[in-house]
Amino acid sequence: MSKRKSKADQKKAQKAAARDNTRVAATPVKTATPRAAASSKSSGPARAMTFGPETFKWMGIGFALVLIGLLLMAGGRGTEYNEFDIDKIYSFRRITLAPIVILSGLGVVIFAILKK
């Protein structure tokens, strides 16, 4: 019964407000406010780095191995530009050693990323 009275009272108030040409005060609607972007002056604790210093050392070693492998594969140029020296192009260093060093460097980088 109290609900009926409150609804009736609301209708009477709305009619009186319409006669007086005034607005009926409505209850404010709460809206979700977006969170502000984190500023550099946040009071919370700083987020820990994903990778520690040891991981960066392993990654540096891996990248150095990849660069060494690429330098081994590049080699130097021959003395004659018109001559194709099979022994230099297909040498053990360029065909076997350099790819092994490059792949080992990539393996070290993957190890550094995945280790805890």
N, C-alpha and C positions, 0 to 999 in steps of 0.2 A: 504494500500500500504506500509505503514511503517513496517508492520509485515513481508512482503515479503522481504524487504530490510534487515531487521535484520537477518532473517533466511539465506539469501544468504551470508551476511557478516560472519555469524557463520560458514557456510560450507567452505568458503574461508579460514578462520582462522584455521579450523581443517585440511584442506589440506596442508596449509603452515606449520603447526606444525608437521604433519606427515612427510613432506619432511625434515624438520630440525631435526627430531627425538627428539622432545621435547614434553612435555605433555601440554595439554590445561588446564589452570586453571579452575577448576569447582567451583561453589558456594558451600560453606559448607552447609551440611544438619544438621538441628537442630534435635537432638535426645532428647528424654525424659530422664532426669537423675533421678535415684531413690533418694528419700530423705534420707538423712543421719539419722541414729538412734539418738534419743534424748540423749544428753549427760547430765551428772549431772551438768554441768556448763551452763545450758540454760539461756538465758537472759530474756525469757518470764516469765509471772507470774506462780506461782506454781499452780497445779491443786488441787482443793478442794477435801477433803476426801468425799467418798460416804456416809459413816455413821459418824454421830457426836458422841460426848461423851455420850449423853443421850441414844442413841441407844445401845452403848456398855454396858451401865449399865443395860438396860432392858435385853439384851442378856445374860449377866452374871447372872442375877437373874433367867432367864429361865434355863440356864445350871445347876445352883445350885439346882433348883427344880428337874430336871431330875436325878441328882446324888443322892439327898435325896430319891427320889422314888425308885431308884435301891437299895440303902442301906436298905430301908424298906422291899423291896421284898426279899432281900437275907436272912436276919435274922441270927440267930446263929444255931449251930448244937446241936443236942440232946445229952443227957447223955449216952444213949445206942445206939451203932452203928447198932445193929441187930433189933432194935425196930422201928417200923413205927408209929410215933405219929400223928394221924389224926388232932388233935386239933391245933398242931403247924403248920403243912403244910398248912391246909386249914383255917387258922385264918383270921379274918377280916382285919388285917393289911396287909397280903400278897396278899389276893385275891381282896380286894376292895380298900383299902386306897392307896397302892403303885401305882397301875395303874392310879388312879385319879390324884395323885401328878405328875407322869411322863407326862400324857397327858396335865395337866395344864402347866407344864414347857415347853413343846413343843408349846403350844398355846402362851405363853409369848414370846418365841423366834420368832414365826411367826409374832406376833403383832409388835415386835421390828423391824423386817426387813421391814414390809409393811407400818409402820407409817411414816409420813413425818414430 
